[in-house]
Amino acid sequence: EDQVTQSPEALRLQEGESSSLNCSYTVSGLRGLFWYRQDPGKGPEFLFTLYSAGEEKEKERLKATLTKKESFLHITAPKPEDSATYLCAASSGSARQLTFGSGTQLTVLP
Amino acid sequence: NAGVTQTPKFQVLKTGQSMTLQCAQDMNHEYMSWYRQDPGMGLRLIHYSVGAGITDQGEVPNGYNVSRSTTEDFPLRLLSAAPSQTSVYFCASSYREGQPQHFGDGTRLSIL
């Protein structure tokens, strides 16, 4: 059974204080690892897809990396507008189903 | 530029009632899916479709039916609502399976 675990559940940072969110996965034949951002009362918004170990992608203050067992979302010098819940999800096998982690709720204080 | 549209946004039902949650996308995506989101449990897949006329079960399909008669629409039916189905329901679509999914803003459903 595919499993995706995110840590920590919640993270509070001061503005400008860099940190990383973790996503550990156990899937049979990873087809893709996805990161999403979710704001309160909204649906998840796509951020990145990573396909193979060693791959990295960046967008503004966010950088996602992938190893054979986990993915990290690095947040550099965060701003209050980066506050959201960050979700990761893994696609395996036929790629017809995504398995989501339960998310990390990030709060960036001014 | 609508993307994925879900209706209604909020709904309250009584136990035993039935209803249909609507989902429509205007991006000509082949893959569509329904998730429920509960506190501390993340998003769980209910049903999905890889094209018109083709549907399949996800992780938590019991109590729900789907059909896909057109590429654009993918309604989710609750047959006989139960309090355990109180949740936030999200519809999503992608060009095909394995591609990044676009989500609607959800339907918040309460079963009394």
Interface residues (C-beta under 8 A of the other chain):
Chain A: V4 R31 G32 F34 Y36 G41 K42 G43 P44 E45 F46 T49 L87 A89 S91 S94 A95 R96 Q97 L98 F100 G101 S102 G103
Chain B: V4 Y31 S33 Y35 G40 M41 G42 L43 R44 L45 Y48 V50 D56 G58 E59 F90 A92 E97 G98 P100 Q101 H102 F103 G104 D105 G106
